[in-house]
Amino acid sequence: QVQLVESGGGLVQAGGSLRLSCAASGRTISSYVMGWFRQAPGKEREFAAAITRSGGSTSYADSVKGRFTISRDNAKNTVYLQMNNLKPEDTAVYYCAVSYGGNWNSMSDYDDWGQGTQVTVSS
């Protein structure tokens, strides 16, 4: 089992940027797909982005495509989510997660989760 800790959230104005980090411990994540999800108040958790083991392929939700970039540094056992041109509708708790099975677009594909980091975008 891997422990995941997100950081980098905060309050930002619309149009601004944030970079989230997800630090893993207890197990190397270089062999696994990693993903970012988010949950807005009163809404279900939804997929945001995912990245393959090597970082060679990525996947994004339509709502964040072109604005968010997922990346990873396997040497640091860390995954990142660069968020640009943030909008009020991006306000949510952001979670990172690991998929041991290699699939990546559904919540059920992911096995271990972090505790989340709050992102608030003001208009």
DSSP file with accessible surface (Angstrom, degrees, kcal/mol):
  #  RESIDUE AA STRUCTURE BP1 BP2  ACC     N-H-->O    O-->H-N    N-H-->O    O-->H-N    TCO  KAPPA ALPHA  PHI   PSI    X-CA   Y-CA   Z-CA
    1    1 A Q              0   0  148      0, 0.0     2,-0.4     0, 0.0   111,-0.0   0.000 360.0 360.0 360.0 141.6    0.0    0.0    0.0
    2    2 A V        -     0   0    6     96,-0.1     2,-0.5    24,-0.0    24,-0.2  -0.855 360.0-138.4-110.6 143.6    1.2    3.5   -0.8
    3    3 A Q  E     -A   25   0A  88     22,-2.9    22,-2.1    -2,-0.4     2,-0.4  -0.894  19.6-162.4 -99.6 132.7    0.6    6.6    1.2
    4    4 A L  E     -A   24   0A   8     -2,-0.5   111,-0.6   109,-0.4     2,-0.5  -0.958   8.0-172.8-119.9 132.8   -0.2    9.7   -0.8
    5    5 A V  E     -A   23   0A  78     18,-2.1    18,-2.6    -2,-0.4     2,-0.2  -0.972   9.5-156.5-129.2 116.9   -0.1   13.3    0.4
    6    6 A E  E     +A   22   0A   7     -2,-0.5     2,-0.3    16,-0.2    16,-0.2  -0.609  19.1 164.2 -88.5 151.4   -1.3   16.2   -1.7
    7    7 A S  E     +A   21   0A  64     14,-2.2    14,-2.6    -2,-0.2   110,-0.1  -0.955  39.1  70.8-154.2 168.4   -0.1   19.8   -1.3
    8    8 A G        +     0   0   36     -2,-0.3    11,-0.3     1,-0.3    14,-0.0   0.369  61.7 133.0 103.1  -3.9   -0.2   23.1   -3.1
    9    9 A G        +     0   0   29     12,-0.1     2,-0.3     9,-0.1    -1,-0.3  -0.181  22.1 120.9 -71.6 172.2   -3.8   24.0   -2.8
   10   10 A G  E     -d  119   0B  29    108,-0.8   110,-2.8   107,-0.1     2,-0.5  -0.989  60.3 -49.1 164.4-166.2   -5.0   27.4   -1.8
   11   11 A L  E     +d  120   0B 129     -2,-0.3     2,-0.3   108,-0.2   110,-0.2  -0.879  54.2 165.2-102.7 129.3   -7.1   30.4   -2.8
   12   12 A V  E     -d  121   0B  24    108,-2.6   110,-2.5    -2,-0.5     2,-0.2  -0.979  34.6-111.6-142.6 151.5   -6.5   32.0   -6.2
   13   13 A Q  E >   -d  122   0B 147     -2,-0.3     3,-2.4   108,-0.2    73,-0.2  -0.484  50.8 -82.2 -79.5 154.8   -8.3   34.5   -8.4
   14   14 A A  T 3  S+     0   0   48    108,-2.5    73,-0.2     1,-0.3    -1,-0.1  -0.282 120.2  30.4 -54.9 137.2   -9.9   33.5  -11.6
   15   15 A G  T 3  S+     0   0   44     71,-3.2    70,-0.6     1,-0.3    -1,-0.3   0.248  99.4 115.0  93.1 -12.0   -7.3   33.3  -14.3
   16   16 A G    <   -     0   0   22     -3,-2.4    70,-2.4    70,-0.2     2,-0.3  -0.099  57.6-123.5 -83.4-175.2   -4.5   32.4  -11.9
   17   17 A S        -     0   0   62     67,-0.2     2,-0.3    68,-0.2    67,-0.2  -0.931  19.7-178.1-132.5 153.1   -2.4   29.3  -11.6
   18   18 A L  E     - B   0  83A  34     65,-2.1    65,-3.2    -2,-0.3     2,-0.5  -0.979  16.0-146.6-143.3 152.8   -1.6   26.6   -9.0
   19   19 A R  E     - B   0  82A 128     -2,-0.3     2,-0.3   -11,-0.3    63,-0.2  -0.973  15.5-159.1-123.3 115.5    0.6   23.6   -9.0
   20   20 A L  E     - B   0  81A   0     61,-2.8    61,-2.3    -2,-0.5     2,-0.4  -0.699   4.7-159.2 -90.8 146.1   -0.5   20.6   -6.9
   21   21 A S  E     -AB   7  80A  26    -14,-2.6   -14,-2.2    -2,-0.3     2,-0.4  -0.934   8.6-162.9-122.9 149.3    1.9   18.0   -5.8
   22   22 A a  E     -AB   6  79A   0     57,-2.3    57,-2.1    -2,-0.4     2,-0.5  -0.932  11.3-163.5-132.3 105.7    1.3   14.4   -4.7
   23   23 A A  E     -AB   5  78A  47    -18,-2.6   -18,-2.1    -2,-0.4     2,-0.3  -0.802   7.1-155.2 -95.5 129.0    4.1   12.8   -2.7
   24   24 A A  E     +A    4   0A  13     53,-2.6     2,-0.3    -2,-0.5   -20,-0.2  -0.783  15.2 173.4-104.6 146.9    4.1    9.1   -2.4
   25   25 A S  E     +A    3   0A  62    -22,-2.1   -22,-2.9    -2,-0.3    52,-0.0  -0.957  54.9  42.3-144.8 161.4    5.7    7.0    0.3
   26   26 A G  S    S+     0   0   67     -2,-0.3     2,-0.3   -24,-0.2   -24,-0.0   0.177 117.3  28.9  90.7 -18.3    5.8    3.4    1.4
   27   27 A R  S    S-     0   0   99    -24,-0.2     2,-0.2    50,-0.1   -24,-0.1  -0.929  87.7-102.9-168.2 143.3    6.1    2.1   -2.2
   28   28 A T        -     0   0   73     -2,-0.3     3,-0.3     1,-0.1    -3,-0.1  -0.531  22.0-159.9 -74.6 139.6    7.5    3.4   -5.4
   29   29 A I    >   +     0   0    1     -2,-0.2     3,-2.0    45,-0.2    -1,-0.1   0.373  65.5 102.3 -99.2   4.5    4.9    4.6   -7.8
   30   30 A S  T 3  S+     0   0   43      1,-0.3    -1,-0.2    44,-0.2    44,-0.1   0.727  80.9  52.5 -64.7 -18.2    7.0    4.4  -10.9
   31   31 A S  T 3  S+     0   0   62     -3,-0.3     2,-0.3     2,-0.1    -1,-0.3   0.403 103.4  74.3 -95.0   4.3    5.2    1.2  -11.9
   32   32 A Y  S <  S-     0   0   41     -3,-2.0     2,-0.2    21,-0.2    68,-0.2  -0.879  78.5-113.3-128.4 150.0    1.7    2.6  -11.7
   33   33 A V  E     -E   99   0B   8     66,-1.1    66,-2.8    -2,-0.3     2,-0.4  -0.518  36.1-156.9 -68.1 139.8   -0.8    4.8  -13.4
   34   34 A M  E     -EF  98  51B   1     17,-2.0    17,-2.6    64,-0.2     2,-0.3  -0.944  10.8-173.3-122.7 147.3   -1.5    7.9  -11.3
   35   35 A G  E     -EF  97  50B   1     62,-2.6    62,-2.1    -2,-0.4     2,-0.4  -0.927  19.5-141.5-138.7 160.3   -4.5   10.1  -11.4
   36   36 A W  E     +EF  96  49B   0     13,-3.4    12,-2.5    -2,-0.3    13,-2.0  -0.985  23.1 177.2-118.5 134.9   -6.0   13.3  -10.1
   37   37 A F  E     -EF  95  47B   1     58,-3.1    58,-2.8    -2,-0.4     2,-0.3  -0.846  10.2-155.0-125.9 166.2   -9.7   13.6   -9.2
   38   38 A R  E     -EF  94  46B  13      8,-2.6     8,-3.3    -2,-0.3     2,-0.4  -0.991   6.7-159.5-145.0 153.0  -11.7   16.5   -7.7
   39   39 A Q  E     -E   93   0B  64     54,-2.2    54,-2.5    -2,-0.3     6,-0.2  -0.954  10.2-159.2-136.4 114.2  -14.9   16.9   -5.7
   40   40 A A    >   -     0   0   24      4,-0.5     3,-2.3    -2,-0.4    52,-0.2  -0.514  44.4 -75.2 -85.3 157.8  -16.8   20.1   -5.6
   41   41 A P  T 3  S+     0   0  107      0, 0.0    -1,-0.1     0, 0.0     3,-0.1  -0.289 118.6   4.5 -55.5 128.3  -19.2   20.9   -2.8
   42   42 A G  T 3  S+     0   0   92      1,-0.2     2,-0.3    -3,-0.1    -2,-0.0   0.533 114.5 100.3  76.9   5.7  -22.4   19.0   -3.2
   43   43 A K  S <  S-     0   0  148     -3,-2.3    -1,-0.2     1,-0.0     2,-0.1  -0.809  75.7-100.3-121.8 164.1  -21.1   17.0   -6.2
   44   44 A E        -     0   0  171     -2,-0.3    -4,-0.5     1,-0.1     2,-0.1  -0.430  47.7 -91.7 -77.9 156.1  -19.7   13.6   -6.8
   45   45 A R        -     0   0   62     -6,-0.2     2,-0.3    -2,-0.1    -6,-0.2  -0.445  51.0-165.8 -65.7 138.8  -16.0   13.1   -7.2
   46   46 A E  E     -F   38   0B  88     -8,-3.3    -8,-2.6    -2,-0.1     2,-0.1  -0.938  23.2-100.8-133.3 153.8  -14.9   13.3  -10.8
   47   47 A F  E     +F   37   0B  33     -2,-0.3   -10,-0.2   -10,-0.2     3,-0.1  -0.422  36.4 167.6 -69.1 140.0  -11.9   12.4  -12.9
   48   48 A A  E     -     0   0B   0    -12,-2.5    13,-2.5     1,-0.4     2,-0.3   0.700  58.8 -22.0-116.9 -51.7   -9.5   15.3  -13.8
   49   49 A A  E     -FG  36  60B   0    -13,-2.0   -13,-3.4    11,-0.2    -1,-0.4  -0.990  49.4-167.1-160.8 158.0   -6.3   13.8  -15.2
   50   50 A A  E     -FG  35  59B   0      9,-2.2     9,-2.1    -2,-0.3     2,-0.3  -0.978   4.8-159.2-148.9 159.4   -4.2   10.7  -15.4
   51   51 A I  E     -FG  34  58B   4    -17,-2.6   -17,-2.0    -2,-0.3     7,-0.2  -0.998  19.9-119.8-144.2 141.2   -0.7    9.7  -16.5
   52   52 A T    >   -     0   0   35      5,-2.4     3,-0.6    -2,-0.3   -20,-0.1  -0.176  41.6 -91.7 -75.0 174.5    0.9    6.4  -17.4
   53   53 A R  T 3  S+     0   0  153      1,-0.3   -21,-0.2   -22,-0.2    21,-0.1   0.883 126.1  35.7 -55.9 -44.8    3.9    4.9  -15.6
   54   54 A S  T 3  S-     0   0  100    -23,-0.1    -1,-0.3    20,-0.0    18,-0.1   0.614 109.1-117.6 -85.7 -12.9    6.5    6.4  -17.8
   55   55 A G  S <  S+     0   0   29     -3,-0.6    -2,-0.1     2,-0.2    17,-0.1   0.470  80.6 122.5  86.8   4.1    4.6    9.7  -18.3
   56   56 A G  S    S+     0   0   62      1,-0.1     2,-0.4    -5,-0.1    -3,-0.0   0.737  70.4  38.3 -74.7 -21.8    4.4    9.0  -22.0
   57   57 A S        -     0   0   65      2,-0.0    -5,-2.4     0, 0.0     2,-0.3  -0.981  65.1-177.4-131.8 144.6    0.6    9.2  -22.2
   58   58 A T  E     -G   51   0B  64     -2,-0.4     2,-0.3    -7,-0.2    -7,-0.2  -0.913   9.6-157.2-134.4 161.4   -1.9   11.4  -20.4
   59   59 A S  E     -G   50   0B  24     -9,-2.1    -9,-2.2    -2,-0.3     2,-0.3  -0.995  11.2-171.4-140.1 142.1   -5.6   11.7  -20.2
   60   60 A Y  E     -G   49   0B  43     -2,-0.3   -11,-0.2   -11,-0.2     2,-0.1  -0.975  27.6-113.1-135.1 148.4   -7.8   14.7  -19.3
   61   61 A A    >>  -     0   0   20    -13,-2.5     3,-1.6    -2,-0.3     4,-1.4  -0.480  36.2-117.1 -68.7 148.8  -11.4   15.5  -18.6
   62   62 A D  T 34 S+     0   0  136      1,-0.3     3,-0.1     2,-0.2    -1,-0.1   0.842 112.4  63.6 -58.2 -32.5  -12.9   17.8  -21.2
   63   63 A S  T 34 S+     0   0   57      1,-0.2    -1,-0.3     3,-0.0   -15,-0.1   0.694 114.7  29.3 -68.0 -19.8  -13.5   20.4  -18.5
   64   64 A V  T X> S+     0   0    0     -3,-1.6     3,-2.4   -16,-0.2     4,-2.2   0.499  86.0 126.2-117.4  -6.9   -9.7   20.8  -17.8
   65   65 A K  T 3< S+     0   0  122     -4,-1.4     4,-0.1     1,-0.3   -16,-0.0  -0.257  80.0  16.9 -58.8 132.5   -8.2   20.0  -21.2
   66   66 A G  T 34 S+     0   0   82      2,-0.4    -1,-0.3     1,-0.1     3,-0.1   0.260 126.0  57.6  89.0 -12.1   -5.9   22.7  -22.4
   67   67 A R  T <4 S+     0   0   24     -3,-2.4    17,-2.1     1,-0.2     2,-0.3   0.671  98.1  55.1-116.9 -34.1   -5.6   24.3  -18.9
   68   68 A F  E  <  -C   83   0A   3     -4,-2.2    -2,-0.4    15,-0.2     2,-0.4  -0.819  59.5-166.3-106.5 147.3   -4.3   21.5  -16.7
   69   69 A T  E     -C   82   0A  72     13,-2.5    13,-3.0    -2,-0.3     2,-0.4  -0.986   5.7-156.6-134.3 123.6   -1.1   19.4  -17.1
   70   70 A I  E     +C   81   0A   6     -2,-0.4     2,-0.3    11,-0.2    11,-0.2  -0.778  23.3 160.9 -96.0 141.1   -0.3   16.3  -15.3
   71   71 A S  E     -C   80   0A  45      9,-1.7     9,-3.0    -2,-0.4     2,-0.3  -0.939  20.3-149.6-149.1 170.2    3.3   15.2  -14.9
   72   72 A R  E     -C   79   0A  32     -2,-0.3     2,-0.5     7,-0.3     7,-0.2  -0.994  12.9-156.9-147.0 151.4    5.4   12.9  -12.8
   73   73 A D  E > > -C   78   0A  52      5,-3.0     5,-1.9    -2,-0.3     3,-0.9  -0.898  11.6-174.0-125.3  97.0    8.9   12.7  -11.4
   74   74 A N  G > 5S+     0   0   51     -2,-0.5     3,-0.6     1,-0.3   -44,-0.2   0.802  83.1  61.6 -66.5 -27.1    9.5    9.0  -10.6
   75   75 A A  G 3 5S+     0   0   99      1,-0.2    -1,-0.3    -3,-0.1   -45,-0.0   0.832 112.9  37.5 -66.0 -30.0   12.8    9.7   -9.1
   76   76 A K  G < 5S-     0   0  138     -3,-0.9    -1,-0.2     2,-0.2   -52,-0.2   0.384 107.0-127.6 -98.9   0.3   11.0   11.9   -6.5
   77   77 A N  T < 5 +     0   0   27     -3,-0.6   -53,-2.6    -4,-0.5     2,-0.4   0.889  68.0 128.8  55.8  42.2    8.0    9.5   -6.3
   78   78 A T  E   < -BC  23  73A  17     -5,-1.9    -5,-3.0   -55,-0.2     2,-0.4  -0.972  47.1-158.5-136.3 143.9    5.8   12.5   -6.9
   79   79 A V  E     -BC  22  72A   1    -57,-2.1   -57,-2.3    -2,-0.4     2,-0.3  -0.929  16.0-158.2-119.8 146.4    3.0   13.5   -9.3
   80   80 A Y  E     -BC  21  71A  23     -9,-3.0    -9,-1.7    -2,-0.4     2,-0.4  -0.857  14.7-159.7-124.8 156.8    2.1   17.0  -10.2
   81   81 A L  E     -BC  20  70A   0    -61,-2.3   -61,-2.8    -2,-0.3     2,-0.6  -0.900  11.3-161.7-135.6 105.8   -1.0   18.9  -11.5
   82   82 A Q  E     -BC  19  69A  60    -13,-3.0   -13,-2.5    -2,-0.4     2,-0.5  -0.796  10.5-166.2 -86.3 123.4   -0.2   22.3  -13.1
   83   83 A M  E     +BC  18  68A   0    -65,-3.2   -65,-2.1    -2,-0.6     2,-0.3  -0.954   9.8 176.5-118.6 115.6   -3.5   24.2  -13.2
   84   84 A N        +     0   0   63    -17,-2.1   -67,-0.2    -2,-0.5   -68,-0.2  -0.771  60.0  20.5-114.9 162.0   -3.6   27.4  -15.4
   85   85 A N  S    S-     0   0   90    -70,-0.6    -1,-0.2    -2,-0.3   -68,-0.2   0.913  84.8-159.0  48.0  51.4   -6.4   29.8  -16.2
   86   86 A L        -     0   0    1    -70,-2.4   -71,-3.2    -3,-0.2   -70,-0.2  -0.265   7.6-157.6 -66.1 146.2   -8.3   28.7  -13.2
   87   87 A K    >   -     0   0   79    -73,-0.2     3,-2.6   -72,-0.1     4,-0.3  -0.856  31.4-109.5-120.9 156.5  -12.1   29.2  -13.2
   88   88 A P  G >  S+     0   0   53      0, 0.0     3,-1.9     0, 0.0    33,-0.4   0.849 117.9  63.2 -54.3 -32.8  -14.5   29.4  -10.2
   89   89 A E  G 3  S+     0   0  129      1,-0.3   -49,-0.0   -49,-0.0    -3,-0.0   0.567  88.7  69.7 -72.5  -5.9  -15.9   26.1  -11.3
   90   90 A D  G <   +     0   0    0     -3,-2.6    -1,-0.3     2,-0.0     2,-0.2   0.519  69.8 121.7 -83.4  -6.1  -12.5   24.5  -10.6
   91   91 A T    <   +     0   0   31     -3,-1.9     2,-0.3    -4,-0.3    29,-0.2  -0.411  41.2 107.0 -60.2 123.6  -13.2   25.0   -6.9
   92   92 A A  E    S- H   0 119B   2     27,-2.0    27,-2.7    -2,-0.2     2,-0.5  -0.966  75.5 -81.6-177.8 169.0  -13.0   21.6   -5.3
   93   93 A V  E     -EH  39 118B  33    -54,-2.5   -54,-2.2    -2,-0.3     2,-0.5  -0.865  47.7-145.7 -88.4 129.6  -11.0   19.3   -3.1
   94   94 A Y  E     -EH  38 117B   0     23,-3.1    23,-2.0    -2,-0.5     2,-0.4  -0.866  16.6-171.5-104.8 131.3   -8.3   17.7   -5.3
   95   95 A Y  E     -E   37   0B  35    -58,-2.8   -58,-3.1    -2,-0.5     2,-0.3  -0.935  12.2-150.5-120.8 141.4   -7.2   14.1   -4.7
   96   96 A a  E     -E   36   0B   0     -2,-0.4    18,-2.2   -60,-0.2     2,-0.3  -0.793  21.2-179.8-105.0 157.3   -4.5   12.0   -6.2
   97   97 A A  E     -EI  35 113B   0    -62,-2.1   -62,-2.6    -2,-0.3     2,-0.4  -0.982  21.5-129.6-152.2 158.5   -4.8    8.3   -6.5
   98   98 A V  E     -EI  34 112B   0     14,-2.1    13,-3.2    -2,-0.3    14,-1.1  -0.924   9.1-154.1-118.0 137.7   -2.8    5.2   -7.7
   99   99 A S  E     -E   33   0B   1    -66,-2.8   -66,-1.1    -2,-0.4     3,-0.4  -0.932   9.9-178.0-110.6 109.0   -4.1    2.5  -10.0
  100  100 A Y  S    S+     0   0   62     -2,-0.6    -1,-0.1     1,-0.2    10,-0.1   0.770  82.2  57.3 -75.4 -24.3   -2.3   -0.8   -9.5
  101  101 A G  S    S-     0   0   66      8,-0.5    -1,-0.2     2,-0.1     3,-0.1   0.627 107.8-119.7 -85.7 -13.5   -4.2   -2.4  -12.3
  102  102 A G  S    S+     0   0   40     -3,-0.4     2,-0.2     1,-0.4    -2,-0.1   0.283  73.5 118.6  96.3 -11.3   -3.2    0.0  -15.0
  103  103 A N        -     0   0  105      6,-0.2    -1,-0.4     1,-0.1    -2,-0.1  -0.545  37.3-179.8 -84.8 162.9   -6.6    1.3  -16.0
  104  104 A W        +     0   0   60     -2,-0.2    -1,-0.1    -3,-0.1   -45,-0.1   0.579  50.0  70.9-145.7  -7.4   -7.1    5.0  -15.5
  105  105 A N  S    S+     0   0   84    -58,-0.1     2,-0.4   -70,-0.1   -58,-0.2   0.641  86.7  64.1 -99.9 -10.3  -10.4    6.8  -16.3
  106  106 A S  S >  S-     0   0   52      1,-0.1     3,-1.8   -60,-0.1     4,-0.3  -0.873  76.2-127.7-117.7 147.6  -12.8    5.6  -13.7
  107  107 A M  G >  S+     0   0   77     -2,-0.4     3,-1.8     1,-0.3    -1,-0.1   0.870 110.0  62.4 -55.9 -37.0  -12.7    6.0   -9.9
  108  108 A S  G 3  S+     0   0  101      1,-0.3    -1,-0.3    -3,-0.0    -4,-0.0   0.656  91.7  66.6 -67.6 -12.9  -13.1    2.3   -9.5
  109  109 A D  G <  S+     0   0   41     -3,-1.8    -8,-0.5   -10,-0.1     2,-0.3   0.629  88.8  83.1 -78.2 -14.4   -9.8    1.8  -11.3
  110  110 A Y    <   -     0   0   12     -3,-1.8   -11,-0.3    -4,-0.3     3,-0.1  -0.739  52.2-176.2-102.9 144.1   -7.9    3.4   -8.4
  111  111 A D        +     0   0   81    -13,-3.2     2,-0.4    -2,-0.3   -12,-0.2   0.825  65.0  33.5-108.2 -44.2   -6.8    1.7   -5.2
  112  112 A D  E     -I   98   0B  23    -14,-1.1   -14,-2.1  -109,-0.0     2,-0.3  -0.960  65.2-166.8-122.9 144.5   -5.2    4.1   -2.8
  113  113 A W  E     -I   97   0B  73     -2,-0.4  -109,-0.4   -16,-0.2   -16,-0.2  -0.902  16.2-127.4-129.8 151.8   -6.1    7.8   -2.3
  114  114 A G        -     0   0   10    -18,-2.2  -109,-0.2    -2,-0.3     3,-0.1  -0.268  35.2-105.3 -83.3-177.9   -4.6   10.8   -0.6
  115  115 A Q        -     0   0  114   -111,-0.6  -110,-0.1     1,-0.2   -20,-0.1   0.598  61.8-119.4 -88.3 -12.5   -6.5   13.0    1.8
  116  116 A G        -     0   0   11    -20,-0.1     2,-0.4   -23,-0.1   -21,-0.2   0.075  13.2-120.1  95.8 156.4   -7.0   15.8   -0.7
  117  117 A T  E     - H   0  94B  21    -23,-2.0   -23,-3.1  -110,-0.1     2,-0.4  -1.000  26.9-119.7-136.3 136.3   -6.1   19.5   -0.9
  118  118 A Q  E     - H   0  93B  87     -2,-0.4  -108,-0.8   -25,-0.2     2,-0.5  -0.604  23.8-171.8 -81.9 132.0   -8.5   22.4   -1.2
  119  119 A V  E     -dH  10  92B   0    -27,-2.7   -27,-2.0    -2,-0.4     2,-0.5  -0.992   4.2-175.9-120.2 124.5   -8.5   24.6   -4.3
  120  120 A T  E     -d   11   0B  51   -110,-2.8  -108,-2.6    -2,-0.5     2,-0.6  -0.988   6.0-166.4-124.6 124.3  -10.7   27.7   -4.2
  121  121 A V  E     -d   12   0B   7     -2,-0.5     2,-0.3   -33,-0.4  -108,-0.2  -0.950   9.8-154.2-113.2 118.7  -11.0   30.0   -7.2
  122  122 A S  E      d   13   0B  43   -110,-2.5  -108,-2.5    -2,-0.6    -2,-0.0  -0.659 360.0 360.0 -93.2 149.1  -12.6   33.4   -6.6
  123  123 A S              0   0  139     -2,-0.3    -1,-0.1  -110,-0.2   -36,-0.0  -0.342 360.0 360.0 -90.7 360.0  -14.3   35.4   -9.3
